[in-house]
């Protein structure tokens, strides 16, 4: 990927990306087929589409999770094209470059609140990414950083010593969000961040992403079925169907003049 000398790379670039399920080293069906788009600094892209259409696979790849268990226990690997996050090529991502990628990329997976370690306190969970990179990091500084992101997601100080099982689903989602933000990333990859949570938590998610967007270097990709959230965020949309992007652009333009039958059906279902 080329950039101008002295300029920062485009945060997210996807070029003719294809990904296949694999089992026992053998290629299977395609999860993504020839997907291309960019998310420039200051932009947010909402990804919508049917279940199994490739949205979560795309999110995992951009977050650096190149080998993931998919349907039927299959692994998912890039089989064509490439994707770049902050200039790092994901198809040939080494461990050292993956560490760089994850330092600057916040990933909120679909099951983020269920991934929280039950035996760790909220304070420990939020600080884990810090100490995973620097075991000698100043404890007070880590604590202060945890408090800052906890406040940003609208949780009180009192939850710091609680365990995940003592929290509501919405509170756990906020903790997972805070944990993903503790390193101060400039790229956010969020997979259904507002699914299954109440309106208050949804509004918090929107507020936090809006605050992140104040950083001119920030870019976000949000997988969601919540068109109202994308409108609040001023996001463009990419519509995925069967591993292919079948609609891309401003929300009203994409759904107002659909170029694909699935986009028309989705627009009717969402009341676009």
N, C-alpha and C positions, 0 to 999 in steps of 0.2 A: 504494500500500500504506500503510495507516494504522498508526501506532505511538502509544503513549502519550507525552505530552509528557515529555521528559527521559529517556526509555528508549531503549535500543539496539534497532534493528530485529531481527526474527527473521533469523538468518543466511541461511537458504535458504527461499524461498517460491515455489512454482510454482502458477500459477493458470490452469486450463483451457488449458494450453499445447499448441499444435499447431505442427508444423514440416514443411515440404515440401521435397523435392528440386526444384531448378530447373536448367534448362539453356538457355542462350541467352536468358535473361530470361523464360522461360516456366515456369509451375508444373508440377510432375510429381506423383509419388506422395507419400503422407504417410509421414514417418518417426516422427512423434509425433501422437497424436490425443487432445486433451482431457485432458492429464495434469495432476493436481493433488496436491500434498502439501506439507508443511512439514518442515524439519529445524531444531529449536530449538537454542539454545545448550546445550551439554553432550550433544547427541545425535549418534549415527552412524546413517546409513541405508545398508543394503546393497541394491544393485539387482541382481537376478538375472533371467535369462531366456534365451531362445534367441538364437543369432547372427542379427543383422539385425532384432532386435525393437525397437531404438530406444535401447538402453542407452548406447552410445558417443555417439550424437547428443545425448542428454540431457546427458551429461558435458561435451561440447564447448560446448554452449550455456551451461551454468552457469559454465564457465571463461571465458566472454567471446569464444569463437571462433565468432562467428555465421555466418561464411562459410567453409565447409570443403568440400573435395572429398569427395563421397560416392560410392556405387556408380555406375559408368558415367561418372565425372567430373562428376557433378551437384554443384552447390552446395546447401547446406542453409540455409534461412532460416525465422525465426519467421513463421508465417502466421496465428496466432490465439492469444488469451490473452497471457500474459506470464510472466516469471520475474524474481525479485528476489534479489540476493545482497548482503547487508549494506545493504539498502534501495535498491540501484541497479537501476533497471528495465533489463532486457537488450534488450528489443525496440527501444528508441530510444537505445541506448548510443552516446554520442559518444566521440571518441578520448580526451579528457581524463578522462571518467568511466571509460573502459576502463582507463586507467593506474591510477586509484584501485582499480578492481576487482582487477586483477592484482597490485597491491601487497599486498592483504589475502587473496588467494586463491592457494593452492598447487594447481597442476594437474599431475598425473602421467598423461600420456596412455599409451595402450596400447603404443605404440612408443617410449616415453621413452628407453630406453637406445640405440636406433638413431638418435635425433635428436641425440645428442651430437656436437659438432663434432670431427672426427678430428684436426685440427691444433692443438687447444687442450689444454693440460694440465688435469688434474683441478682444480687450484687456480684456473685461469682460468675454467673452466666454471662452478664453483660461485659465483665472484665476479661473473660477467657480469650477473646481474640487478641487482646493487648499482650497478655503474658505468653500466648502461643508463639508470638514473634520475638518477644524480649522478656525472658524470665527475670531479668534484673530491673525491669521497669519500676520506677518509683511507685510504691503502693498508694501514697496519698494522691499522687497525680492521677493514677488509674481510678481511684475512688471518685475523685472530682469529675473526671470525664464521664464515669458511669452516672453520676448524679445529673450531669448536664443533659445527657441523652434521655435519661428517665423523665426529666422534666419536659423535654421536648415532645415526648409521646403522651404527655398528660397523666403520668402516674405519680402518686404521692411517695414521699420518702419512706413511708411506713412499709412499703412492699419490699424494700431492699433486703430484708432478712427473712422474707417468706420463701417458700418452695413452690414450684409450679403447681403442684396438686392443691395448694391452698388458694389458688387464683381462679377467676372465671376465665372462660374461653377468650373473651375480649381482652382481659388483662394479660393473658399469656401471649396473645397476638402482639400486644404493645411491647411486651418484654422482648419478643423475638425481633421486632422492628428496631428497638433500641440497641439490641446486640449487634444487628447488622450495620448500624450507623456509628458504632463507637470509634472506629478508626478514621472517621471523617472522609468517606469515599466521595468521588465526583461522579460515579455512575451507579444508578440504582436499577436492579433487575428484580421486579416484584411479580410473583405469580399468584394471582387472585388474592391480593392483600385485604380485600374488603368482604370476602365470601364468608357467610355464616356468622357475621358479627353485627351488633346493633348500630343504629344510626350515629350514636355518639362516638363510637370507635371509628366508624367510617369517616366521620368529619375530622377526627384527629389525624387519620392517615392522609387525608387530603391536605390538611394544614401543614403537616410535616413535609410532604413532598413539595408543597408550595414554598416553604421556607428553604428547602434544599435548592430549589430552582433559582433563588436569588444569587447563588454562586454562578457567575457567567460561564464557568467551565463545566457545570453540571448537565447531565443528560440522563433521561430515564426511559425504561421500557416497562410497561405495566400490562400484564396479562389480566384481563377482567371481562366479566359479562355486564358490568355496571356502567352503562353509557353515561349516566348522570355524573359519575365521578370523573370520567374523561372530559366531559364538557366543563366541569369545574376547573380541571387542570389545564384547559386550553390545549388538549392533546390532539395530534393527528392520529389516524387509525390505520391499521393494516388488518385486513380480514383474511383469515386463513381457512382453507377448505381442502381437506385431503392432502395436507403437506405443501400446499401452494398458496401464494398470496393472490387473491382474486379481487381485491379492492384496496386502494391505498390513497390517502390524502386527507383533506379536511373532512370532518364528520358530516356536515350537511351536504357537501359535494359528493361524497362516496355513496351515501344513502339516498340522496336526492336524484341522482342519475346512475343507478347501479349498472355496472358493466357485466355482471355475472348473475345468473338466477339465484345462487345461494345468498349473495349480498342483498337481493330484494327480499328474500324470505327472512333473513336475519333482521333486516330493518323493520319488517312488519312485526316480528316477534318481540323486538326491543322497543317498539313504538317510536322509532327514530323519525 
